[in-house]
Amino acid sequence: MRGWYRPVLSSLIAAAVVAVVPAHAGNTNEQPVTLLVIADDLITLDPALPSAEALVACGEEIIAVGTADAMRRLIGPDTLVIEAPGRVVVPGFNDAHLHPTPLYDEMSPWGTIDCSPAAAATIDRVVERLRQKAAITPAGQWVRGSGYQDTKLGRHPTRADLDRVSTEHPVLIGHSSGHVAACNSLALALARIDADSDDPKGGRFDRDAAGVPTGVLRESAVGIVTSAGPERPAPETATWIEAIHKRFDEYLAAGITSIQHAGTSLRTVARYRRALAARRQVRISAMLREGEIDELERLISDHGRGDDWLQLGGIKAFHGNSLSGQTCWLSQPYADRPDYFGIPPSRSRESLVRLVGRIHDAGLQACIHANGDREIAMVLDAYGEVLARSPRPDHRHRIEHASVCPDELVARIKELGVVLAPHSYVWEHGDKMEAYGAWRWDFMHPNGSALAAGIVIAGNSDSPVSAAVPLLRIQSMVTRRSAEGKVYGAAQRIGVLDALRAWTIGSAYASHQDHRKGTLTPGKLADFVVLAHDPRTTPADSLRTIGVELTVVGGHVVYRKEGSTLPAPIDR
């Protein structure tokens, strides 16, 4: 067991022990048992009782964990019984950093064409798929795509490629990183970008040998082009809610019971409330954008931070750029470009300190995106300066990603009590690490070195940058092997139990919710997943193939795998 996990749960141990002794059965009239789950093993991730056979819940909460015989004695005539022989139960997965997108039909007015390697393996195929959308889109309106990978296509698409899609529509496709895009000539013309245009602060227009923009846009350059084009059609709220329910159904099928939306708005939070009122699926923790600090303060003052289904608190901010987009700012040059250090952050050191101080003084949690080592160092300087003048022991300020993180930065992170949400996407994006040089791989995506130092890590997908599939992400953390079979940074491999903890109690800790979720402990929420096989005994390179048979949120079955051989729940 790694160092950080024990102190996080030490206050819960006594309560957990009391809850599983037979004496607890005498109190069940006050807590009618609504759910009993029995499996080959419950991987509770609670050091007081690491393994069990069964749990019982009353409403949304677990009230006891222990042997199957002891738990059976607690049930009543209205208890729902789930028997899962040959399966294991783990706490519900908590994706600590992702960007939920409503799941629209690609050909709808607000749909985006999938240009990922699975859908479009060549540039010609990308062009073909975008042409299909252009054919049904009114002239002058955007044709948009997302998810292309330059390393899989062999290069970035250019304006010349996308001019083959249309010269009557502005066309733009986003890179899988979310920090780079490619557009056609009309989109550049609408933004008045040509050979004489200067690069924006914090961004860049790629150019050919003559200095003419190629259509590849990096960081802030993307926003300049998209904001100059026509306004995109917006769906009605009811349509948005229907589409977000479809996305959440995908999360439940992957065993995700909680999400942390990194960088959203109060408008979206209001929509989430309506979506949850219509159908409760996953629990949501919202990190608001930095421009909404004042509104967030007022909302929390008037109404509190929310409840177990929707919580407010963190502020997501950027101080740096992209690892997989190869724009993050480094102290030494990229391996494949000896004169290139990445794109510096647009924010000054003084501005960053002011922002962190504003968030900290408001009693909020700072969640700052930084990937390159120079970016991370600046964030740590800001955290150190603010905490020195205004200590707050349980601040749990975060760095999102912290991708290029040598040992000296890890030591500072530990000293300041900062929480990390590192990437776990080597499966999809290991090839992007080639640009950084093999000498860096053993301190990139520092899950292993952070755990060794006693730093809390929060499991996350950064979806749609990588798939919101926790078992694939866990495999990536354990093996550091890409889909092509190459290992990147074996020194950062971690054990499967440590990866499970990151995706459960680690993520709960990162959002100040470890008292309510993250372990199968009495008093916590009855959010859990029934897996077809035990991840502790499954070959590491096969972890992604473990089936999610059942997902339970708040004591209610919200997903059951089609064709599962798991017996259907029984009402008693």
DAHUPE-V58555 format. One record per backbone hydrogen bond with DSSP energy under -0.5 kcal/mol. CO is the residue of the C=O (numbers start at 1). NH is the residue of the N-H. If there is no record, write none. Layout:
BEGIN
CO NH
CO NH
END
This chain:
BEGIN
2 5
2 6
3 7
4 8
5 9
6 9
6 10
9 12
9 13
10 13
12 16
13 17
14 18
15 19
16 20
17 20
18 21
21 24
22 25
23 26
24 27
25 28
27 30
27 31
32 34
34 80
35 57
36 82
37 55
38 84
41 43
41 89
42 44
42 52
43 91
44 520
45 47
46 49
50 44
50 45
52 42
53 39
54 66
55 37
56 63
56 64
57 34
57 35
57 59
58 61
60 526
61 58
62 523
64 56
66 53
66 54
67 71
68 72
69 73
71 74
72 75
76 79
79 81
79 572
80 36
81 83
81 570
82 38
82 84
84 40
84 87
87 40
87 41
88 531
89 43
90 529
93 95
93 257
93 258
94 96
95 260
97 462
98 262
102 104
105 108
108 111
113 115
113 146
116 119
116 120
122 126
123 127
124 128
125 129
126 130
127 131
128 132
129 133
130 134
131 135
133 136
134 137
138 141
143 172
144 113
145 174
146 115
148 176
149 152
149 153
150 154
158 162
159 163
160 164
161 164
162 165
162 166
168 140
170 143
171 184
172 145
173 182
174 147
174 148
175 178
179 219
180 175
181 217
182 173
184 188
185 189
186 190
187 191
188 193
189 192
192 194
194 197
200 203
202 220
204 206
204 218
206 214
206 215
208 211
212 208
214 159
215 183
215 217
216 206
217 181
218 204
218 221
219 222
219 223
220 224
221 225
222 226
223 227
224 228
225 228
225 229
226 229
236 240
237 241
238 242
239 243
240 244
241 245
242 246
243 103
243 247
244 248
245 249
246 250
247 251
248 252
249 253
250 254
251 254
251 256
252 255
255 93
255 257
257 283
258 95
259 261
259 285
260 98
260 262
261 263
261 287
264 289
265 269
266 270
267 271
268 272
269 273
270 274
271 275
272 276
273 277
274 278
275 279
279 281
283 259
284 311
285 261
285 287
286 288
286 313
286 314
287 263
287 264
288 316
289 292
290 293
292 296
293 297
294 298
295 299
296 300
297 301
298 302
299 303
300 304
305 312
309 284
310 307
311 286
313 365
314 288
315 367
316 290
317 369
322 327
322 328
323 326
327 343
329 374
329 375
334 337
337 334
337 340
340 334
341 330
342 344
348 352
349 353
350 354
351 355
352 356
353 357
354 358
355 359
356 360
357 361
358 362
359 364
360 363
364 366
365 315
366 368
366 398
367 317
367 369
368 400
369 319
370 402
371 404
372 376
373 377
374 378
375 379
376 380
377 381
378 382
379 383
380 384
381 385
382 386
383 387
384 388
385 389
386 390
392 395
397 419
398 368
399 401
399 421
400 370
400 402
401 423
402 446
403 405
403 445
406 409
406 410
407 411
408 412
409 413
410 414
411 415
412 416
413 417
413 418
414 417
419 399
420 458
421 401
425 429
426 430
427 483
429 432
429 433
430 433
431 434
432 435
433 436
433 437
434 437
435 335
435 336
437 440
437 441
438 441
438 442
440 443
441 444
443 405
445 447
446 450
447 451
448 452
449 453
450 455
451 3
451 454
456 420
457 459
459 96
461 466
462 465
463 99
467 469
469 472
469 473
470 474
471 475
472 476
473 477
474 478
475 479
476 480
477 494
480 488
482 485
486 482
487 489
489 492
490 493
492 448
495 499
496 500
497 501
498 502
499 503
501 504
501 506
502 459
502 507
503 94
504 508
505 509
506 510
507 511
508 511
508 513
508 514
509 512
513 516
513 517
516 525
518 505
519 521
521 524
524 62
525 527
526 528
526 555
527 92
528 552
529 90
529 531
530 549
530 550
531 88
533 535
534 537
534 538
539 542
540 543
542 545
543 546
547 532
547 549
549 561
550 530
551 558
551 559
552 528
553 556
556 553
556 558
559 551
561 564
570 81
END
